[in-house]
Amino acid sequence: MTTTPSTTSKAVPDEQFDDLTQQRQAVLMGMWIFLATELMLFGGIFTAFTVYRFAYPDVFAEAATHLDLKLGTLNTVLLVTSSLFMALAERAVNAERRRLTLTFLLVTISIGVIFLGIKGYEWHHEYTEKLMPILGLEFIYPGANPDRAEMFFNFYYVLTGLHAVHMSMGLVMLTVLVVFTMRWRDPPRLGRQIQINGLYWAFVDVVWVFIFTTQYLLRA
Amino acid sequence: MKDVRAPILAWGAYLVVLGASVAATLLAPGLMGHIFSLLCAAILASLILMFFMGLRAADNLLRVFALAGLMWLTIMVSLTMMDYISRDINECPNAQADDVAINTQECPLDSARSSDKS
């Protein structure tokens, strides 16, 4: 792998910081605080889901059987694989290996796009099965207690939809990082940018773990 | 590149735990399978937090912030659920006769709504 030398000084922190260590700690701290607010956003929905899951255990467990477990599992594997490549990209940029960093970022983006494609296919399948009680669409549930099953599918679409929005935002940020990596102007700065974006991407993965478990796995 | 082995091993462990969780759902559906799946989810999340989000090598202050987020989430879920667990939500004293006829299993949140109206 070829390494392009940095065109800027590697050892100078931004003016408001004493040194690079302090700057990196501040960057990480800021990102973790942001992720805590994201946790509260998803946490509120998960709390509401927990209440209804506790109230209607049989109906929710039966409704979950209408989701595609194979595709859900495949998406879970894909997402953690993308997180792995993101972690490898972080290590590659710290080793100042430009081409390898670029490759890992592109693989991460590709897997993320495939994830969203599979999710879109799932949504379309559920739409054709008339199991999409959103935007005034017809909801025909082939089981008992359709009104309560509708509640399950409302949670399913809110959670997976919000997660897909976060995935899309992550993909936009990763695309920007690809451009930055191609320019390769300031590798230490790029390393910090890739690190905090990696935190966001992995957080999206953590959220998906609980979406997958609560929506797909807690079934009858 | 430094420390490539750890995330790859974590990825492998993740797949093993995920496989166990899915297998439990297929082979042992029901309460025990659900509890096992939730435990597996906690392990999967921990693997990501430790190895992909760097908590394994983070300083203590960062770990405190990460734990604080988890703590607030725990408080929110536990205080909310305390209400529903501490009373018998399967009773529907104020439910309409039609509701009972249609919904033959239970009507916990229906009764909560009826109480709010009265």
Interface residues (C-beta under 8 A of the other chain):
Chain A: Q25 L28 M29 W32 I33 L35 A36 L39 M40 G43 G44 F46 T47 T50 V51 Y52 F54 A55 Y56 D58 V59 A61 L69 T73 T76 V77 V80 T81 S83 L84 M86 A87 L88 R91 A92 N94 A95 R97 L100 A144 N145 D147 R148 Q195 G198 L199 A202 F203 D205 V206 V209 F210 F212 T213 Y216 L217 L218 R219 A220
Chain B: M1 K2 D3 V4 P7 I8 A10 W11 Y14 L15 L18 S21 V22 T25 L26 P29 G30 H34 S37 L38 C40 A41 L44 A45 I48 L49 F51 F52 M53 G54 A58 D59 L61 L62 F65 A66 A68 G69 L70 W72 L73 M76 V77 T80 M81 Y84 I85 I89 N103 Q105 E106 P108 L109
